Amino acid sequence: MAKQSILREFMLFIKHEKKWWLIPLILVILVVGALLVFASSSPLAPFLYPLF
């Protein structure tokens, strides 16, 4: 429940303040974070480390 309200509040902030450039920035940060988590717990880690 709290997670939905945070997302909704963030989207309302973006819409009200016209900060549309924040959406791709947040998505890139989430993708890189997910890739780092995946790289640390995967046997493919030695192949992903050169990307960073």
N, C-alpha and C positions, 0 to 999 in steps of 0.2 A: 504494500500500500504506500509506504513512504517513498519507495523507489519511483512509482508512477507520478507522485506529486512533484518530486524533484525534476523528473524529465518534463513534466507539463510546465512547471514553473520556468525551466530553462528555455523551452520553446516559446513561451509567452514573452520572456525577456528578449529573445532574439527577434521575435516579431515586432515587439513594441519599440525596441531600440534600433532596429534595422541593422543588426550585426550578422548578416547572412554569411559573412566570411568565416565565422566561428565554426560552422557546421563541418566543412572539410577539415579544418584544423583538429577538431575533436575526433573525427573519424580516423585520421591518420595516427593520432596519438593512441587511440584504442587498438588499431591494427598492429602498430609496432609493439605495444604492450602485450598483446595476445601472442605475437610472434616470439617475443622474449620468454614468456611463460612456456610456450610450446617447446622452444629450443632448450630450455633448462631441464625439461622432463622427457626428452625424446632421444632415441638412439641416433637421430639425424642431427643432433647438436653440433658435432664437428663440421658438418657441411653448412650449417646456418651461421656459425660464428664469423666466418669471413665477410658476411653481409654487413656486420657492424664493426 
